Amino acid sequence: MNAPISPDLFVHHVLFYVPATASESDQARLLEGLRTLRGIPAIHWSHIGTPAATDRAVIERTYAYSWLCLFQSAADEEHYQRHPIHDAFRDTYARYWEKVVIYDAIGPMS
């Protein structure tokens, strides 16, 4: 995860929304699952976050977890999507979210 970033950096950002009835244990399981994704070699850099305490009308804060990862190319992101760890994550942990929103972007690092 320390190689230089190419001009076609691929950004994959996923927001996970949990049901209103989700317990702390359910949320902890989802976090556990997100941490497994870090084992996918195609990921250049990753971050797991929760909503910041900022308060402006344009800020979305209703998600439970944010999963942000950078890839050196769109091909690397495709490898991530097809990796067995990613498949196992979806199969095992999908019951802990009710909605995901994904933002994918590509472009040079500035």
Phi, psi and chi 1 to 4 in degrees:
 res  aa     phi    psi   chi1   chi2   chi3   chi4
   1 MET       -   19.8  -67.9 -164.0   -5.6      -
   2 ASN  -119.0   10.4  -65.5  -34.5      -      -
   3 ALA   -71.2  155.0      -      -      -      -
   4 PRO   -62.8  148.4   11.9  -16.8      -      -
   5 ILE   -86.2  132.4  -63.5  175.6      -      -
   6 SER   -82.9  168.0   70.4      -      -      -
   7 PRO   -62.9  -18.9  -19.2   27.9      -      -
   8 ASP  -103.3   47.1   56.3  -10.4      -      -
   9 LEU   -53.9  133.1  177.7   70.7      -      -
  10 PHE  -109.7  124.9 -166.7  103.8      -      -
  11 VAL  -109.0  129.0  177.6      -      -      -
  12 HIS  -123.5  115.7  179.8   65.3      -      -
  13 HIS  -126.0  122.3 -164.8 -174.9      -      -
  14 VAL  -121.4  130.2 -175.0      -      -      -
  15 LEU  -105.8  128.5  -58.5  178.7      -      -
  16 PHE  -106.7  125.8  -69.5   87.3      -      -
  17 TYR  -109.5  130.2  -63.7   80.3      -      -
  18 VAL  -104.3  156.1  -61.0      -      -      -
  19 PRO   -62.0  152.0  -14.6   24.3      -      -
  20 ALA   -58.6  -24.9      -      -      -      -
  21 THR   -88.2    2.0   58.0      -      -      -
  22 ALA   -64.0  133.3      -      -      -      -
  23 SER   -84.6  169.3   67.6      -      -      -
  24 GLU   -60.5  -36.0  -74.0 -175.0   27.9      -
  25 SER   -64.1  -41.7  175.8      -      -      -
  26 ASP   -61.3  -44.8  -68.1  -20.5      -      -
  27 GLN   -66.4  -36.6  -69.9 -166.8   40.5      -
  28 ALA   -64.7  -37.0      -      -      -      -
  29 ARG   -65.6  -41.7  -69.1  -79.6  -61.3  172.7
  30 LEU   -62.3  -43.0  178.5   53.4      -      -
  31 LEU   -60.9  -42.7  178.0   58.0      -      -
  32 GLU   -55.6  -45.4  168.2 -170.1  -78.8      -
  33 GLY   -63.7  -43.1      -      -      -      -
  34 LEU   -59.5  -37.9  -72.1  167.9      -      -
  35 ARG   -64.9  -28.5  -72.2  179.3  174.5  146.4
  36 THR   -66.3  -30.0   67.9      -      -      -
  37 LEU   -62.2  -25.8  -66.2  173.0      -      -
  38 ARG   -60.5  -17.0  -68.1  176.7  171.8  164.5
  39 GLY   -80.0   -1.0      -      -      -      -
  40 ILE   -82.5  118.4  -59.5  173.8      -      -
  41 PRO   -62.9  -24.3   -9.0   14.3      -      -
  42 ALA   -69.2  -16.0      -      -      -      -
  43 ILE   -73.4  126.7  -62.2  170.8      -      -
  44 HIS   -82.6  -39.9  177.4   73.5      -      -
  45 TRP  -156.6  145.0 -179.7   88.2      -      -
  46 SER  -142.8  159.4   66.6      -      -      -
  47 HIS  -149.5  133.5  176.1  -92.9      -      -
  48 ILE  -111.2  128.1  -61.1  168.5      -      -
  49 GLY  -139.2  171.4      -      -      -      -
  50 THR  -125.3  164.1   56.5      -      -      -
  51 PRO   -56.5  134.0  -26.0   35.5      -      -
  52 ALA   -75.0  163.3      -      -      -      -
  53 ALA   -83.6   23.4      -      -      -      -
  54 THR   -75.5  154.0   50.4      -      -      -
  55 ASP  -141.8   89.5 -172.2   21.1      -      -
  56 ARG  -135.6  152.3  -65.7 -173.8  -58.4  -82.3
  57 ALA   -58.1  -27.8      -      -      -      -
  58 VAL   -88.3   -1.6  -62.8      -      -      -
  59 ILE   -92.1  128.4  -63.8  175.3      -      -
  60 GLU   -88.3  119.7  163.4   63.4  -67.8      -
  61 ARG  -129.1   15.5  -60.9 -174.3   67.0 -121.4
  62 THR   -92.7   -0.9   61.7      -      -      -
  63 TYR   -82.3  162.1   61.6   92.5      -      -
  64 ALA   -92.7  -45.5      -      -      -      -
  65 TYR  -137.3  147.0  -68.7  107.5      -      -
  66 SER  -113.0  131.0  161.8      -      -      -
  67 TRP  -117.9  112.1  166.6 -115.2      -      -
  68 LEU  -118.4  127.2  174.7   66.2      -      -
  69 CYS  -141.2  148.9   46.3      -      -      -
  70 LEU  -113.3  141.9  -54.4 -178.0      -      -
  71 PHE  -126.6  151.6  -59.5   91.3      -      -
  72 GLN   -76.2  -11.7  -67.9 -172.7   26.1      -
  73 SER  -163.0  164.9   67.4      -      -      -
  74 ALA   -63.8  -33.2      -      -      -      -
  75 ALA   -63.5  -39.5      -      -      -      -
  76 ASP   -65.0  -38.8  -77.1   -8.6      -      -
  77 GLU   -65.3  -38.0 -165.5  -86.8  -18.1      -
  78 GLU   -64.2  -39.1 -177.2   63.1   26.5      -
  79 HIS   -61.4  -42.7  179.9  -93.3      -      -
  80 TYR   -57.8  -45.6  157.9   86.4      -      -
  81 GLN   -61.8  -31.1  -69.8  -67.0  -24.6      -
  82 ARG   -97.8    0.5  -62.8  174.9 -173.3  -92.0
  83 HIS   -71.9  142.8 -164.4  -80.9      -      -
  84 PRO   -57.9  -32.2  -21.5   28.6      -      -
  85 ILE   -64.6  -39.9  -68.1  173.7      -      -
  86 HIS   -66.6  -42.7 -169.2  -97.4      -      -
  87 ASP   -60.3  -44.9  -67.6  -19.9      -      -
  88 ALA   -65.1  -36.9      -      -      -      -
  89 PHE   -59.0  -50.6  169.2   74.8      -      -
  90 ARG   -61.0  -45.3  -78.2 -169.3  -47.9  -95.3
  91 ASP   -65.0  -38.1  -67.8  -16.0      -      -
  92 THR   -88.8  -36.6  -55.9      -      -      -
  93 TYR  -110.7   -4.0  -62.1   95.8      -      -
  94 ALA   -59.2  -26.8      -      -      -      -
  95 ARG   -67.7  -12.4   64.9  178.8  160.7 -146.6
  96 TYR   -93.4   -2.2  -62.5  109.3      -      -
  97 TRP  -126.1  155.6   68.0   75.2      -      -
  98 GLU  -107.8  -16.4   67.9  178.8   -0.4      -
  99 LYS  -159.0  144.2  172.9 -178.5  155.9 -177.9
 100 VAL  -128.3  146.2  -65.6      -      -      -
 101 VAL  -125.3  128.8  175.2      -      -      -
 102 ILE  -117.8  133.0  -59.4  172.3      -      -
 103 TYR  -118.5  117.4  -62.8   94.1      -      -
 104 ASP  -112.6  136.5  -73.4  -19.3      -      -
 105 ALA  -142.8  151.2      -      -      -      -
 106 ILE  -135.4  142.7 -166.7  159.5      -      -
 107 GLY   165.7  175.6      -      -      -      -
 108 PRO   -74.3  152.1   26.2  -32.5      -      -
 109 MET   -75.5  133.6 -175.2   79.5  159.0      -
 110 SER  -108.5      -   52.2      -      -      -
